Amino acid sequence: SLWPALAPAQTLILNASPSAQPGEAVNLQGHFSAAAQPFLAAGATGPAQPLPVLVQSPGQLTVQLPASLPLDLYQLWVEDQGQRSPRVPVNRARVMHFDSPDITPGGSLRLFGRNLRLGAATPTVRFVPAEGGSGGGPATVELAQSDAYCLRVTAPASLVPGTRYELLVSNGAGASAGEVRAEQSV
């Protein structure tokens, strides 16, 4: 045959609700059948638990998070026809942009996005030199001036002028699984 054999399509979730509270519904869209089974793990290492299905059709699931869960980073996946999709996060911080592309040592910076603060968890921001080298470290998050959509931080005094830094951001949920690299650098 001129055509190579095609592997079966991978079970995966293409779109999921980015935020949800315990007891709320979460929508999942992707490549899976109407018989797919949804699962959840809370935090970075929580045990797998099946989720109640509210609505289900090929490529679409609406599930309900257990009301007894603590507010945390949730990792969801589906199992379908012997395949398991990669996990997708719900409630993980997402940085969309900064108020300035430049920062000075000890200077102020605002990060804008989604899920930047989550409940009583303490968000963190780390500056990491993009090409290696010295400088960087944790920023001070100004909690009184921050919310789920904006974090105001004071950069570490150890920043080296002229160095490009990547920012690693966490809303404090999910331990290491909750830390994300901002797409932009400063």
DRENDO-1510 file (C-alpha; in Angstrom, 1 decimal, always signed):
<recs>
REC; n; res; u; v; w
REC; 1; SER; +0.0; +0.0; +0.0 .
REC; 2; LEU; +1.1; +3.6; -0.7 .
REC; 3; TRP; -0.4; +4.8; +2.5 .
REC; 4; PRO; +1.1; +4.0; +5.9 .
REC; 5; ALA; -1.1; +2.4; +8.5 .
REC; 6; LEU; -2.7; +5.1; +10.7 .
REC; 7; ALA; -2.4; +4.7; +14.4 .
REC; 8; PRO; -5.7; +4.9; +16.4 .
REC; 9; ALA; -6.4; +8.5; +17.4 .
REC; 10; GLN; -5.0; +9.5; +20.8 .
REC; 11; THR; -7.5; +10.1; +23.5 .
REC; 12; LEU; -7.0; +13.7; +24.7 .
REC; 13; ILE; -8.7; +16.7; +26.2 .
REC; 14; LEU; -8.4; +19.8; +24.0 .
REC; 15; ASN; -10.3; +22.3; +26.1 .
REC; 16; ALA; -11.3; +22.4; +29.8 .
REC; 17; SER; -12.8; +25.0; +32.1 .
REC; 18; PRO; -9.8; +27.0; +33.5 .
REC; 19; SER; -11.3; +27.6; +36.9 .
REC; 20; ALA; -13.7; +25.8; +39.2 .
REC; 21; GLN; -14.7; +25.6; +42.9 .
REC; 22; PRO; -15.6; +22.4; +44.7 .
REC; 23; GLY; -19.1; +21.3; +43.7 .
REC; 24; GLU; -19.1; +23.2; +40.4 .
REC; 25; ALA; -19.4; +21.8; +36.9 .
REC; 26; VAL; -16.4; +21.5; +34.6 .
REC; 27; ASN; -16.6; +21.2; +30.8 .
REC; 28; LEU; -14.2; +19.0; +28.9 .
REC; 29; GLN; -13.9; +18.9; +25.1 .
REC; 30; GLY; -11.6; +16.7; +23.1 .
REC; 31; HIS; -11.1; +13.5; +21.3 .
REC; 32; PHE; -12.9; +10.7; +23.2 .
REC; 33; SER; -16.1; +8.7; +22.8 .
REC; 34; ALA; -19.4; +9.0; +24.6 .
REC; 35; ALA; -18.3; +6.1; +26.8 .
REC; 36; ALA; -15.2; +7.9; +28.2 .
REC; 37; GLN; -14.7; +7.9; +32.0 .
REC; 38; PRO; -13.5; +11.1; +33.6 .
REC; 39; PHE; -11.1; +11.2; +36.6 .
REC; 40; LEU; -9.6; +13.8; +38.9 .
REC; 41; ALA; -6.6; +14.1; +41.2 .
REC; 42; ALA; -6.5; +17.1; +43.6 .
REC; 43; GLY; -3.1; +18.8; +44.1 .
REC; 44; ALA; +0.2; +17.4; +42.8 .
REC; 45; THR; -0.2; +13.9; +44.2 .
REC; 46; GLY; -3.8; +13.3; +45.2 .
REC; 47; PRO; -5.3; +9.9; +44.6 .
REC; 48; ALA; -7.3; +9.4; +41.4 .
REC; 49; GLN; -11.1; +9.5; +41.8 .
REC; 50; PRO; -13.9; +9.1; +39.2 .
REC; 51; LEU; -16.0; +12.1; +38.6 .
REC; 52; PRO; -19.8; +12.2; +38.3 .
REC; 53; VAL; -21.0; +12.9; +34.7 .
REC; 54; LEU; -23.7; +15.5; +34.2 .
REC; 55; VAL; -23.8; +15.5; +30.4 .
REC; 56; GLN; -21.9; +13.3; +28.0 .
REC; 57; SER; -21.6; +12.9; +24.2 .
REC; 58; PRO; -18.8; +12.1; +21.8 .
REC; 59; GLY; -16.0; +14.7; +22.4 .
REC; 60; GLN; -17.9; +16.5; +25.2 .
REC; 61; LEU; -18.2; +15.9; +29.0 .
REC; 62; THR; -19.6; +18.0; +31.7 .
REC; 63; VAL; -18.6; +16.7; +35.1 .
REC; 64; GLN; -19.1; +17.8; +38.7 .
REC; 65; LEU; -16.3; +18.3; +41.1 .
REC; 66; PRO; -17.0; +16.8; +44.5 .
REC; 67; ALA; -18.2; +19.4; +47.0 .
REC; 68; SER; -16.1; +17.8; +49.7 .
REC; 69; LEU; -12.8; +18.6; +47.9 .
REC; 70; PRO; -10.6; +21.4; +49.2 .
REC; 71; LEU; -10.1; +24.3; +46.8 .
REC; 72; ASP; -6.9; +23.3; +45.0 .
REC; 73; LEU; -5.3; +22.7; +41.6 .
REC; 74; TYR; -7.2; +19.8; +40.0 .
REC; 75; GLN; -5.8; +17.5; +37.4 .
REC; 76; LEU; -8.4; +15.9; +35.1 .
REC; 77; TRP; -8.2; +13.2; +32.5 .
REC; 78; VAL; -10.4; +10.7; +30.7 .
REC; 79; GLU; -10.0; +7.0; +30.0 .
REC; 80; ASP; -11.5; +5.7; +26.8 .
REC; 81; GLN; -11.1; +2.4; +25.0 .
REC; 82; GLY; -8.0; +1.4; +26.9 .
REC; 83; GLN; -6.3; +4.9; +26.4 .
REC; 84; ARG; -5.7; +7.6; +29.0 .
REC; 85; SER; -5.5; +11.2; +28.0 .
REC; 86; PRO; -2.8; +13.5; +29.3 .
REC; 87; ARG; -3.9; +15.4; +32.5 .
REC; 88; VAL; -5.2; +18.9; +32.1 .
REC; 89; PRO; -5.1; +21.4; +35.0 .
REC; 90; VAL; -8.0; +23.3; +36.4 .
REC; 91; ASN; -7.2; +26.3; +38.7 .
REC; 92; ARG; -3.5; +26.6; +37.7 .
REC; 93; ALA; -2.2; +30.1; +37.4 .
REC; 94; ARG; -2.0; +31.6; +33.9 .
REC; 95; VAL; +0.1; +34.7; +33.2 .
REC; 96; MET; -1.1; +36.6; +30.2 .
REC; 97; HIS; +1.1; +39.8; +30.3 .
REC; 98; PHE; +3.0; +42.3; +32.4 .
REC; 99; ASP; +2.5; +46.0; +32.8 .
REC; 100; SER; +6.0; +46.5; +31.6 .
REC; 101; PRO; +8.7; +44.5; +29.8 .
REC; 102; ASP; +11.4; +46.1; +31.9 .
REC; 103; ILE; +12.1; +45.8; +35.6 .
REC; 104; THR; +14.8; +47.2; +37.9 .
REC; 105; PRO; +16.3; +45.4; +41.0 .
REC; 106; GLY; +13.8; +45.9; +43.8 .
REC; 107; GLY; +11.3; +47.5; +41.3 .
REC; 108; SER; +7.5; +46.9; +41.1 .
REC; 109; LEU; +5.8; +44.8; +38.5 .
REC; 110; ARG; +2.2; +43.8; +37.9 .
REC; 111; LEU; +1.4; +40.4; +36.3 .
REC; 112; PHE; -2.1; +40.0; +34.7 .
REC; 113; GLY; -3.8; +36.7; +34.0 .
REC; 114; ARG; -6.1; +34.2; +35.5 .
REC; 115; ASN; -6.1; +32.1; +38.7 .
REC; 116; LEU; -3.2; +34.2; +40.1 .
REC; 117; ARG; -4.6; +33.9; +43.6 .
REC; 118; LEU; -6.6; +30.9; +44.7 .
REC; 119; GLY; -8.4; +31.0; +48.0 .
REC; 120; ALA; -6.1; +31.2; +51.0 .
REC; 121; ALA; -3.1; +29.8; +49.2 .
REC; 122; THR; +0.0; +32.1; +49.0 .
REC; 123; PRO; +1.1; +32.9; +45.4 .
REC; 124; THR; +4.8; +32.9; +44.5 .
REC; 125; VAL; +6.8; +34.5; +41.7 .
REC; 126; ARG; +10.5; +33.5; +41.0 .
REC; 127; PHE; +12.8; +35.4; +38.6 .
REC; 128; VAL; +15.2; +33.0; +36.8 .
REC; 129; PRO; +18.0; +34.3; +34.4 .
REC; 130; ALA; +16.9; +33.2; +30.9 .
REC; 131; GLU; +20.5; +32.4; +29.8 .
REC; 132; GLY; +21.8; +31.2; +33.1 .
REC; 133; GLY; +24.1; +33.3; +35.2 .
REC; 134; SER; +23.6; +35.1; +38.5 .
REC; 135; GLY; +20.8; +37.2; +39.9 .
REC; 136; GLY; +17.2; +36.2; +40.2 .
REC; 137; GLY; +15.4; +34.7; +43.1 .
REC; 138; PRO; +11.9; +35.0; +44.7 .
REC; 139; ALA; +9.9; +38.2; +44.3 .
REC; 140; THR; +7.8; +39.6; +47.2 .
REC; 141; VAL; +4.1; +39.3; +46.3 .
REC; 142; GLU; +2.1; +42.3; +47.6 .
REC; 143; LEU; -1.0; +40.3; +48.8 .
REC; 144; ALA; -3.1; +43.3; +49.7 .
REC; 145; GLN; -2.7; +44.6; +46.1 .
REC; 146; SER; -3.2; +41.3; +44.4 .
REC; 147; ASP; -6.2; +39.2; +43.4 .
REC; 148; ALA; -7.1; +36.3; +41.0 .
REC; 149; TYR; -6.4; +38.5; +37.9 .
REC; 150; CYS; -3.4; +40.6; +39.0 .
REC; 151; LEU; -0.4; +40.1; +41.1 .
REC; 152; ARG; +1.7; +43.1; +42.2 .
REC; 153; VAL; +5.2; +42.0; +43.0 .
REC; 154; THR; +8.5; +43.6; +44.1 .
REC; 155; ALA; +11.4; +42.2; +42.2 .
REC; 156; PRO; +14.4; +40.8; +44.1 .
REC; 157; ALA; +17.2; +43.3; +44.7 .
REC; 158; SER; +19.6; +40.7; +43.3 .
REC; 159; LEU; +18.5; +41.2; +39.7 .
REC; 160; VAL; +21.4; +42.1; +37.3 .
REC; 161; PRO; +20.6; +45.0; +35.0 .
REC; 162; GLY; +20.7; +44.0; +31.3 .
REC; 163; THR; +19.8; +40.4; +32.1 .
REC; 164; ARG; +16.6; +38.8; +30.7 .
REC; 165; TYR; +14.6; +36.9; +33.3 .
REC; 166; GLU; +11.9; +34.3; +33.0 .
REC; 167; LEU; +9.2; +34.3; +35.6 .
REC; 168; LEU; +7.9; +31.1; +37.3 .
REC; 169; VAL; +4.5; +31.7; +38.9 .
REC; 170; SER; +2.3; +29.7; +41.2 .
REC; 171; ASN; -1.0; +30.6; +42.9 .
REC; 172; GLY; +0.2; +28.4; +45.8 .
REC; 173; ALA; -2.0; +25.4; +44.9 .
REC; 174; GLY; -0.8; +22.1; +43.6 .
REC; 175; ALA; +2.8; +22.3; +44.9 .
REC; 176; SER; +5.3; +21.9; +42.0 .
REC; 177; ALA; +2.5; +20.9; +39.6 .
REC; 178; GLY; +1.1; +24.4; +40.1 .
REC; 179; GLU; +4.1; +26.4; +39.0 .
REC; 180; VAL; +4.1; +27.7; +35.4 .
REC; 181; ARG; +6.6; +29.6; +33.3 .
REC; 182; ALA; +5.2; +32.9; +32.0 .
REC; 183; GLU; +5.3; +33.1; +28.2 .
REC; 184; GLN; +6.9; +36.5; +28.2 .
REC; 185; SER; +10.2; +37.4; +29.9 .
REC; 186; VAL; +11.3; +40.7; +31.5 .
</recs>
